[in-house]
Amino acid sequence: HMTATIHASSSRKIYLLSDFHLGAPNYTASLEREKKVVSFLQSIEENAAAVFIVGDIFDFWFEYDHVVPKGYVRLLGQIAKLTDKGIPVHVFTGNHDLWMRHYFEEELGCKVYHGPQVFHFNDKACYIAHGDGLGPGDAGYKFIKKIFTNPICKWLFKWMHPDMGVGIANYFSRKSRAKTGNADAQFLGEENEWLICYSKEILQKQHFDYLIFGHRHFPLDLTIGNSHYINLGDWIQNYTYASFDGEKMEIDKWNKKY
């Protein structure tokens, strides 16, 4: 199994970001956030070696054969602009945008991944995943994911009128957020963070220089032995991203409004 290698340097960096949750909690707040993400992606147009969007771009996403949800044209256009310029854009599905099919590949020229992937950034081995449902715990979510990825449920959903289907999905999406509130944004301590436990298990079997996740809405760069566990943060409160310059990975904050 060949691992893709991407070369970066101080003048051509690899950028990683995740968890925009566009669509939530309402149109106005979402649009503001979208413009912020777009302004960041515009700023790296000239010097990006590659861009990784590590899940939960949307608070909900479903692709029908000929229809995708309304909105988000600024972001979608900006992603197309990057790929048109020859910058590879790698998109991971998260727990809120499980139902990506071919739109991002065919229309926007992205590569889409539905599970963890391994890349080499220069000579650094990187394990990248959104992070949902990995490791111990998260039982309630794992159950919901089973239903959402069940072919019969997907088929039934497809035949419901989009206004109704998307309405129901948004309702559940909001409900799950109301229940967790900002739980995703609180660091629970090293022993209680499932993804850190999961990373330690992986590292017992195989060495990675970086293990990079979205899903948890706070930025973190934690040293585990001679590896780095990285949470990318989110674009709801933190506006953080990681960049790799060929030598090291750094987490930074995007401070411009847009």
PEDALIN-V102861 format. One record per run of one state. SS is the DSSP state (h for helix, s for strand, l for the rest). FROM is the first residue (numbers start at 1). LEN is the number of residues. If there is no record, write none. Layout:
[[SS	FROM	LEN] [SS	FROM	LEN]]
//
This chain:
[[l	1	3] [s	4	3] [l	7	6] [s	13	5] [l	18	4] [s	22	1] [l	23	4] [h	27	17] [l	44	4] [s	48	7] [l	55	3] [s	58	1] [l	59	3] [s	62	2] [l	64	4] [s	68	1] [l	69	4] [h	73	12] [l	85	3] [s	88	5] [l	93	6] [s	99	1] [l	100	3] [h	103	4] [l	107	4] [s	111	3] [l	114	3] [s	117	5] [l	122	2] [s	124	6] [l	130	9] [h	139	11] [l	150	1] [h	151	8] [l	159	3] [h	162	19] [l	181	2] [h	183	3] [l	186	8] [h	194	12] [l	206	4] [s	210	4] [l	214	5] [s	219	6] [l	225	2] [s	227	6] [l	233	7] [s	240	5] [l	245	4] [s	249	5] [l	254	5]]
//
